[in-house]
Amino acid sequence: MQLNRRKLLALLTGAAASPLLPATPPLFEEIPASQSGISWTHDNALSPSRFLPETMGPGVAFLDYDNDGWMDIFLVNSGPSDFFTPPKPLRNALYKNNRDGTFTDVTEKAGVGFGSFGMGCAVGDYNNDGFPDIFVTAYGRPILYKNNCDGTFTDVSEKVGLGAKIFENHWSTSAVWFDFDGDGRLDLFVCSFVAYGKDGLLSCGDNKLGVHFYCIPRVFKGTASLLFHNNGDGTFTEVGQGTDIAKSLGKSLGVVATDINNDGRMDLFVANDTVQNFLFVNRGPDATGKTRWEEMALAAEVGFSENGQARSGMGVDAADVDGDGWQDLFVANVDQEMFSLYKNNHNETFTDVAHQNQIAQATRLLSGWGLKFFDYDNDGFLDLFLANGHPDDMIENYSLQVKYKEPLVLFHNEAGKFVNVTATAGPAFTRNFPARGLAVGDFDNDGRVDVLIGNNGGAPLLLRNRTGQSNHWLGVKLVGTKANRDAVGAHLTWSAGGVKRARLKNNGGSYLSSHDPREVIGIGAASKLDYLEIRWPAPSGRVERFTDLPIDRYITIEEGKGLSK
């Protein structure tokens, strides 16, 4: 029976697995709540009317809120809104890392528990004080929680220009902190989903029979996303007006900040649901000094499917997956649409290579949300983790193939070619989930990056990376001084064993979630790093090279000051 089951799993996922080989340890091990201490469960406020916000969350985050060098966990929940109220009070949750594999709930002490009908979060040090702040998106009023540097947070949304009025007609989903004008301060881009207010609060179905299901977003009007400039005095100004960002009415769910043309300016790739995706290319300041944004997804061939159809884009990411020095793009869609891996052609166009990598075939019956490129086995190549789940919990009533809860999928990057290794990744990959947000982070500081997944209406899934210790690594926390303190936009170049690799410090990506800000560099079997070079983002541009660095540990490099003790 076990033999047949393993064969069937291999066939379903497209992965190679031999039942004749002895069992190998799982790549990822699920950490149960009884062991981790994370007892929080997402409540999506499910109602018989099937209101659309119920199916969208939650987002999750790894962050070091108290600067002790260990990743803590933030979980976003639903809450009261202006239009409908969950049956009981709900809250976000902040868990402090106890440094022994367990976590302690510090939500009440930290003051980050309650808010609007929460969606996701973006973590970033917007005031450059060395402590991460949390922006929580919502159906309703988003919240900016300023870190008070003492284990507590304060809601400063209204005070800083991110209050309820400016978001009155915007359902915020994913968001990203990045420095678009190179002034050394983190700005904020906020995805806006569909117009869904008092006049648009509806569910779909057969009213005569009293059967309701979640509406396809196609029936709602799109809205413009928002771009906030950091004024440097603790306030923000919305500056998208008059640009392609304001002119582009979308239904935005995912965003990643990256540099698609290697001009040193951070661009934005945005996934939209049932309308074309957006690629906002940062063209720098115009004659008046205002940043010019060019929306060019159609010209870049990342707006639609290969046959010219708009798809239901949800999760996104960017990375140089083939090592050619250019950022490639990824978008996950709903079932039947397949996911896309866009190879950068070095001329502001892209080619979808998902079919060549078996990614399209493996995702035909899946709906993708959270996802991330990261080097899970530290061999130097960026792998791909996908978290999936259908948005409609009634899908199985009218589909024989598509399920509401769906499997996780893992691809291993073998020198630029992705191979599906789901069947050998571990017991968690044999189960199905209503997955939404996904964040990666090394919560036990062993150099092997772990995974946190938010499940709609359920408990989060914490996966410890168990890929072994045969490959070496170096974890790097970058601290900007003239550049933004989070060093978003920094270029890392390193050599180990004579093999040169590079990485751009992107930000955002996945869906509704925020990742460990440290970069873990996989150096494979090499016993040392030949060098590590950092090119700091504008306004610095400083290039620093380090040799004789330790390996298999975390270090902190501060711009202009070298390694911190």
HELIX and SHEET records of a PDB file:
HELIX    1   1 GLN A    2  THR A   13  1                                  12    
HELIX    2   2 ALA A   33  SER A   36  1                                   4    
HELIX    3   3 LEU A   52  THR A   55  5                                   4    
HELIX    4   4 THR A  107  ALA A  110  1                                   4    
HELIX    5   5 SER A  157  VAL A  160  1                                   4    
HELIX    6   6 PRO A  217  VAL A  219  5                                   3    
HELIX    7   7 ASP A  244  LYS A  247  1                                   4    
HELIX    8   8 ALA A  297  ALA A  300  1                                   4    
HELIX    9   9 ILE A  359  ALA A  362  1                                   4    
HELIX   10  10 ILE A  395  ASN A  397  5                                   3    
HELIX   11  11 THR A  422  THR A  424  5                                   3    
HELIX   12  12 PRO A  427  THR A  430  5                                   4    
SHEET    1   A 4 PHE A  28  GLU A  30  0                                        
SHEET    2   A 4 LEU A 461  ASN A 465 -1                                        
SHEET    3   A 4 ASP A 450  ASN A 455 -1                                        
SHEET    4   A 4 ALA A 435  GLY A 441 -1                                        
SHEET    1   B 4 VAL A  60  LEU A  63  0                                        
SHEET    2   B 4 ASP A  72  LEU A  75 -1                                        
SHEET    3   B 4 ALA A  93  ASN A  97 -1                                        
SHEET    4   B 4 PHE A 103  ASP A 105 -1                                        
SHEET    1   C 4 PHE A 117  GLY A 124  0                                        
SHEET    2   C 4 ASP A 133  TYR A 139 -1                                        
SHEET    3   C 4 ILE A 143  ASN A 147 -1                                        
SHEET    4   C 4 PHE A 153  ASP A 155 -1                                        
SHEET    1   D 4 SER A 172  PHE A 178  0                                        
SHEET    2   D 4 ASP A 187  SER A 192 -1                                        
SHEET    3   D 4 LEU A 226  ASN A 230 -1                                        
SHEET    4   D 4 PHE A 236  GLU A 238 -1                                        
SHEET    1   E 2 CYS A 204  ASP A 206  0                                        
SHEET    2   E 2 VAL A 211  PHE A 213 -1                                        
SHEET    1   F 2 THR A 223  ALA A 224  0                                        
SHEET    2   F 2 LEU A 249  GLY A 250 -1                                        
SHEET    1   G 5 THR A 291  GLU A 295  0                                        
SHEET    2   G 5 PHE A 278  PRO A 285 -1                                        
SHEET    3   G 5 ASP A 267  ASN A 272 -1                                        
SHEET    4   G 5 SER A 252  THR A 258 -1                                        
SHEET    5   G 5 ASN A 507  GLY A 508 -1                                        
SHEET    1   H 4 VAL A 316  ALA A 319  0                                        
SHEET    2   H 4 ASP A 328  VAL A 331 -1                                        
SHEET    3   H 4 SER A 340  ASN A 344 -1                                        
SHEET    4   H 4 PHE A 350  ASP A 352 -1                                        
SHEET    1   I 4 GLY A 368  PHE A 374  0                                        
SHEET    2   I 4 ASP A 383  ASN A 388 -1                                        
SHEET    3   I 4 VAL A 409  GLU A 414 -1                                        
SHEET    4   I 4 LYS A 417  ASN A 420 -1                                        
SHEET    1   J 2 GLU A 406  PRO A 407  0                                        
SHEET    2   J 2 ASN A 432  PHE A 433 -1                                        
SHEET    1   K 4 GLU A 519  GLY A 524  0                                        
SHEET    2   K 4 HIS A 472  VAL A 479 -1                                        
SHEET    3   K 4 TYR A 554  GLU A 558  1                                        
SHEET    4   K 4 GLY A 562  LEU A 563 -1                                        
SHEET    1   L 4 VAL A 499  LEU A 504  0                                        
SHEET    2   L 4 HIS A 491  ALA A 496 -1                                        
SHEET    3   L 4 TYR A 531  ARG A 535 -1                                        
SHEET    4   L 4 VAL A 543  PHE A 546 -1                                        
END                                                                             
